[in-house]
């Protein structure tokens, strides 16, 4: 943890001539971007896995319909389909899981006391939105910083919401087969994009900067990776 903290502090020192008192905030944004760039190959692997599952989804639906009363035959046919198409049933899942440690590490770092004394304009990086409301209100100096963050997150969330709704319309989760809970999931899934607004409101500002940067990166990255594709967004929360 101290290694990552020292790296952010060194980045802040390098950015000091350009960003002055907001150098630490700029270092957090840059560090988050560097980490997301480092794990981009995992995101590409995840995208390939999701595209592969999308490609064979109609065949899986047909197998489920054909062998609905014979579970053993269904498992055998699905296994053979995965082998024939060279598709792993877990493709795309492992890369997402491997990203979790990096996300948790950075969140813990940016939520710690190491951010005390640093600011983003008038808002201390170690404070919360509640602190900003208590010192000047919604339109106070610190409150205005949060308003900008909320506006950015809302814009990204709206983009992700519309994209997810469009993808679900193009490729329903049930693929024409009765799937318990598919309707409820399809309704809730697009709304998960707005969960980041709650996160930014409750975590320290330093962690909020990480969340905003990472969420924006995710939205742009997935839009590029899935150009022309109808693959729905995963259920996992975007970190």
N, C-alpha and C positions, 0 to 999 in steps of 0.2 A: 504493500500500500504506500509506503514512504517513497518508493521509487517513482510511482505514478504521480504522487503529490509533488515531488521534486521536479519532475518533468514539466508539470503544469507551471510551477513557479519559474523555471528556466525560460519557458515559452513567454511567460508574462514579462520577464526582464527583457527579452529580445523585442517584444512588441511595445515596450514602454515608450520609445520615441514616437511611435505612430499613434498610440491610443491613450497615452498619459494615465489618468486615474482609472480608466476602464480596461487597462491592459490585461488584468486577470480574467475579466469576463471574456475578452477576445481570445485569451489563451484557452479557456474552457471550450469555446466554440471551435477553435482550430483543433484542439486535442480530440474532441468528439468526432470531427470530420476525418481526422487521421485514422482513428480507430475504426470508424465505419468503412473507410477506404481499405484498411487492412483486412477486414472480414468480408469485403465485397465478393471474393471468390466463393465464399460460402453462400452468399445470397444468390449468385449465379447458379450454383449447384442446386439450391432450393427451387429456383425458378424452373430449371430443367426437369426436376422431379415432378413439379406440379403440372408442367406441360405434358409430361409423359403420362401421368395419371389421367389427364383430360383426354388425351388421345385414345386411350383404351376404355374410357368410361362407358361409351355406348355398348361395347362388347361385354363389359362386366354387367351392365344392366340386363342385357339379353340373356346372359348366363344365369343371373338370379331369377329371371322370369321362367326360363326353361327348366331349371333344376330346383325350383322353390321347395319341392316336396322331398328332395334328396340331398340333404346337407353334405353328406360325404362326397357325393359326385360333384357337388358345387365346389367344395374346397379343392378337389383334384383338378377340375377344369380351370379354376382361377389360378392355381399354382402353375399349370401348364401355360396359361395365357401370359402370365408374368415372365416365365422363362422364355417363351417364344418371342415376345416383344422386347425382351431384355429390360424389363421395368421392375424395379424393386417396390414392393408395397409400402416401404418406409422412405422412399425417395422424397427428399425435400423436408423431412421431419428432423433428421439428425443435424443438418446445418443450422436450423433454427434453434435447436437445443444448445448447440455449441456456442451460439452467440450470447446465451443467457449469462454465463460467468462474466463476460466482458461488461455487459450492461449492469449487472449487480455490483461489480467492482467500481465502475465509474460512478454509479449512483451513490454508493457508500462514501466514496472519496469526496464528491461534490456536496454531500449532505453533512460532512464533518466540520469540526471547528477550524480546520485549516483555512476555511474561506472567511473567517471572521476578520474584520478590518478592511476588506476589499469591497468595492462597490461597482455597480453598473449605473453610471450617472448618479442620481440621488438615492438609489436603492441599495442597501447593504446586501452582499451576496449571501450572508448567513441568515438573513431575515426571511419571514414568510409574508404572504399577502395580507394576513391579519395584522402584522406589524405595520405594513404600509397604510392600512386603513386606520390604524390607531394614531398615525403621525401624518395628518394632513388629509385623510379621507381618500375617496376614490380618485379625485382629481388633484390630489397633492403631488409634490415632486416625485415621491416613490410610487404613488398610485399610478401616475401616468406611465411609468416604466412597465408596470403590469398590464395596463390597458393596451400598450403596443404588443406585448407578448400574447395577450388574449386574442387580439385582432389577427395576429399571424397564425396562431394555432387554429382559430376559427376558420380562416381561409384555407389552410391545409386540410382541416377536417372536412370542410364542405367539398373540396376537390376529391378527397378519398371516398366520401359518402356517395357522391354522384357516380364515381367510377365503379364502386362496389355494387350499387343498385343496377347499373347498366350491365355489369358482368353477370349478376344473378339472373337478370331477365334473359340474357342470352343463353345461359346454361344453368337451369334450375338445379338445386342440390339433390332433388329426388330422381332426376334423370328419367322421369316417367314412371318410376316405381314407388310404391308406398314406403316412405321412410319416416319413422316416428320422429316428431320434433322438427322435421325439415322446414315446415312453414314458419314455426316460431323462430328458428335460427335465421332464416332468410330475412325476417323482419328486424331482428335484433342486431345482426351482423353489421349492417351499414352504420348503425348508431354508435358502434364501438369507436368509430373515428373520433367522436366528440369526448371520449373519456379523458383525453389528454388535457382538456380544459380543467377538469377536476384535479388532475395531477399537478398542474402548474399552480393551482390555487392553494394546495396544501403542503407542497414540499418547499424547502429553502430555495431562494432565488438561484443559487449556483446549480442546484439539481434541476431546476426548471429550465435553465439555459441548455443543459444537456438534453433534457426531454424534448424541448422545442427543436433543437438542432437535429437530433436523431430522428424525430418524427418527420421533419421536413425532408431529410435525406431519404427516409424510407419511401415517402410518397413519390418523390422524383425518381428514385431508383426503380421502384416497381412499375411506374408508368413507362419507363424506358425498357425494362426487361420483358414486360408483357404487352408491348405494342402489337395491336391487332389480335391479341388473345382474349378469350372469354373466361379466363380462370379467375374465380372469386378470391378475394383476400382471405388469408388464413385467420382462424379465430384468435390466435395468440395476440396479446396486446403488443402494439408497436412501441419499442423502447427507444 
